[in-house]
Amino acid sequence: MSADENRLIVVGAIKGAHGVRGEVRVKSFTALPEDVFGYGALMDEAGKPVLTPVNTKPGKDHFIVRPKEQKQKEEWDALKGTLLHVPRSRLPNTEDGEFYIEDLIGLSVFAGGNEPAGMVRAVQNFGADDLLEIRLKDHGATILVPFTLVDVPIVDVASGRVVIPDLTTWAEQDESD
């Protein structure tokens, strides 16, 4: 198994305890919310199992989970906000032209030619749409580029590259801020 397959991907978060019987509230970040429980034990960012679902039921904007782990209400409440991860290898394979957002991090950015202009540092979302945070090769500054088909028409995860035809426009806007 490669290091990429062992990379941990965020699939949900703990919202705190539910009642006093050891149940916990979980917010799912998966496309189909119930899928978060199909990957086995959910881990913290260090890869330590935190929550192994035994039974789940839907809540208003979360799930109520009866976990294998025995914790008191106060212990679950102390874990509120903990991001829940699974290894990339447990996630379903993607179809052609599909990818996980996490797969973009580290890809080389090309500004139309064959010479890399930077690297995808992160994918941000401040409430509207996704933005690619690009670390520029020349001066190490980062810029944000809307992650749209117009602004990022080519995403080739297999080749490790994305193409942003007009990267200078976004770099100039960041410099004028």
Order of alpha helices (4+ residues) and beta strands (2+ residues): alpha-beta-beta-beta-beta-beta-beta-alpha-beta-beta-beta-beta-beta-beta-beta-alpha
